[in-house]
Amino acid sequence: MRIRAAGLVLGAVAFVCGVCLASKQFVMPEAHAAKSYPAHDEHPSEAVTVGLDPYDSPNKAAIFSVNYPQNGLLPIFVVVANDGDQPVSLANMNAQLVTADRSKISPSDQEDVYRRLARPSTSGKVSPLPWPTKVKGAVSQKTKDEIERARFAAKAVEPHSTQSGFMFFDVSDIAAPLAGAHFYLTGVKDAKGNELMYFEVSLDKYVSSSGSR
């Protein structure tokens, strides 16, 4: 009877946690100074810094209602800071994650993310957390709204300000996507339309820091 009661209690706790996760609303994390992130690239002469914060651990990814890492998607929080006196254009920027084995991965657009969630990879890691179970082939409107709110969508960074948001990378076939990886950002332009030097951010700086657990 005690074993059965304990099982019922654990089941109830898991159910309640699942309901809480399913009902919570996504809140964009606060962007700190771009240069404060272990993984960043600062261009002092151009007064622009790009900082990265991968959400690869269960604790960090818990801000979402969907377990993106378990579905083969790596959310990376991208912070672009403009410390100059003129606006910076992001309208034509291009981001790319280059892994240690030289695989080049562009950020998934919204439709790509929907397809990944609708057809999750069976090779994904099993999370110990009681994430809500998603029916294969179904992506809820709540999830779509969350992705829309979370994604990096800024087209410019005003003087002495910061823009931030998430980029989602499909790493379903890569066991350790961050170790030895580099993030490249090109196409950032100044107020006169001149392209800035490309940004290169080593993810090893994040992996070796205390922020990667």
C-alpha positions in Angstrom: 0.0 0.0 0.0 2.9 2.4 0.9 4.6 1.7 -2.4 1.3 2.3 -4.3 0.7 5.5 -2.4 4.3 6.7 -3.1 3.7 5.9 -6.8 0.5 7.9 -6.9 2.2 10.9 -5.2 5.1 10.8 -7.7 2.6 10.5 -10.6 0.7 13.5 -9.2 3.8 15.6 -8.9 4.9 14.8 -12.4 1.4 15.6 -13.7 1.3 19.0 -11.9 4.8 19.9 -13.2 3.7 19.0 -16.7 0.6 21.1 -16.4 2.6 24.0 -15.1 5.1 23.8 -17.9 2.3 23.5 -20.4 0.5 26.6 -19.1 3.4 29.0 -18.5 4.2 31.9 -20.7 7.5 32.5 -22.3 9.4 35.6 -21.0 12.4 36.9 -22.9 15.5 36.8 -20.7 17.1 40.2 -19.9 20.0 41.1 -22.2 23.1 42.0 -20.3 26.1 43.9 -21.7 27.2 41.9 -24.8 30.8 41.9 -23.7 29.8 40.4 -20.3 29.0 37.0 -21.9 32.0 34.6 -22.0 31.3 34.0 -25.7 31.5 37.4 -27.4 33.4 39.3 -30.1 34.0 43.0 -29.6 34.9 45.4 -32.4 36.1 48.5 -30.4 36.8 50.5 -33.6 33.3 49.9 -34.8 31.7 50.2 -31.4 29.7 47.0 -31.9 29.8 43.8 -29.8 28.1 40.4 -30.3 27.5 38.2 -27.3 26.1 34.7 -27.2 24.4 32.6 -24.5 23.5 29.0 -25.6 20.4 27.6 -23.8 21.7 24.0 -23.9 21.0 22.9 -20.3 17.7 21.8 -18.8 17.7 24.6 -16.2 18.2 27.3 -18.8 15.9 25.8 -21.4 13.2 25.6 -18.8 12.2 29.2 -19.7 10.5 27.7 -22.8 7.3 25.6 -22.8 8.9 23.2 -25.3 12.1 21.2 -24.7 13.9 22.4 -27.9 17.2 20.6 -27.1 15.4 17.3 -26.8 14.0 17.9 -30.2 17.4 18.5 -31.8 17.2 22.3 -31.7 19.8 24.5 -29.9 18.5 27.9 -28.9 21.2 30.5 -28.7 20.5 33.9 -27.2 22.1 36.5 -29.4 22.9 40.0 -28.1 24.1 42.8 -30.4 25.2 46.0 -28.7 25.8 49.3 -30.5 28.0 51.6 -28.4 28.4 54.1 -31.2 26.6 57.3 -32.1 25.0 56.1 -35.3 22.5 53.3 -35.9 23.6 49.9 -37.1 21.6 47.9 -39.7 20.9 44.2 -39.2 18.5 43.9 -42.2 21.0 41.9 -44.3 22.9 40.1 -41.6 23.7 36.4 -41.9 24.4 34.1 -39.0 26.1 30.7 -39.2 27.2 28.1 -36.6 30.3 26.2 -37.7 30.9 23.0 -35.6 34.3 21.4 -34.8 33.8 19.0 -37.8 33.2 22.0 -40.1 29.5 21.5 -40.4 27.9 24.8 -41.4 24.5 25.4 -39.9 22.3 28.4 -40.5 19.6 29.4 -38.1 16.3 27.6 -38.7 13.4 29.8 -39.7 10.0 29.5 -38.1 8.8 26.9 -40.6 11.9 24.8 -40.1 11.4 24.9 -36.3 7.8 23.8 -36.7 8.8 20.9 -38.9 11.5 19.8 -36.4 9.0 19.9 -33.6 6.4 18.0 -35.6 8.9 15.3 -36.6 11.3 15.1 -33.6 14.5 13.1 -34.0 14.6 9.8 -32.2 18.3 10.4 -31.5 17.5 13.3 -29.1 18.5 13.0 -25.4 15.7 12.0 -23.0 15.1 14.8 -20.5 14.6 13.9 -16.8 12.1 16.8 -16.5 8.4 16.1 -17.0 8.0 18.1 -20.2 4.5 18.0 -21.7 4.1 15.3 -24.3 3.6 16.6 -27.9 1.6 14.6 -30.4 3.8 13.9 -33.4 2.8 16.1 -36.3 1.1 18.7 -34.1 2.6 22.2 -33.3 0.2 24.2 -31.1 -0.6 27.8 -31.6 1.0 28.5 -28.2 4.3 27.1 -29.4 4.1 29.1 -32.6 3.5 32.2 -30.6 6.4 31.4 -28.3 8.8 30.9 -31.2 7.6 34.2 -32.7 8.2 36.1 -29.5 11.6 34.4 -28.8 13.3 34.7 -32.2 15.8 37.4 -33.0 13.9 39.7 -35.3 15.6 43.1 -35.0 16.5 44.9 -38.2 18.6 47.6 -36.6 20.3 48.6 -33.4 20.0 52.3 -32.4 22.9 54.2 -30.9 23.9 53.2 -27.4 21.3 50.4 -27.3 21.1 46.6 -27.5 18.9 44.2 -29.5 18.6 40.5 -28.5 16.6 37.3 -29.3 17.0 33.6 -29.9 18.3 31.8 -33.0 17.5 28.1 -33.2 20.0 25.8 -34.8 19.2 22.2 -35.9 21.9 20.1 -34.3 20.0 16.8 -34.2 22.8 14.8 -35.8 25.7 16.4 -33.7 26.6 14.9 -30.4 28.5 17.9 -29.0 27.6 20.9 -31.1 29.3 23.6 -29.0 32.8 22.2 -28.3 35.2 23.6 -30.8 32.4 25.5 -32.6 32.4 29.1 -33.9 29.5 31.5 -34.6 29.9 33.9 -37.5 27.8 37.0 -38.1 28.2 38.9 -41.4 26.2 41.6 -43.2 26.0 44.1 -40.3 26.2 47.6 -41.8 26.9 51.1 -40.5 24.7 54.1 -41.1 26.4 54.8 -44.4 25.7 51.2 -45.7 29.3 50.0 -45.2 29.6 46.5 -44.0 31.4 46.0 -40.7 34.1 43.4 -40.3 32.6 40.0 -39.7 32.0 38.8 -36.1 33.6 35.5 -35.0 32.6 34.1 -31.6 34.3 31.0 -30.2 31.8 28.8 -28.3 34.7 27.2 -26.4 34.7 30.3 -24.3 31.2 29.4 -23.2 31.9 25.6 -22.8 34.9 26.3 -20.6 33.0 28.8 -18.5 30.9 28.1 -15.4 27.8 29.0 -17.5 27.9 25.6 -19.3 26.6 22.8 -17.1 
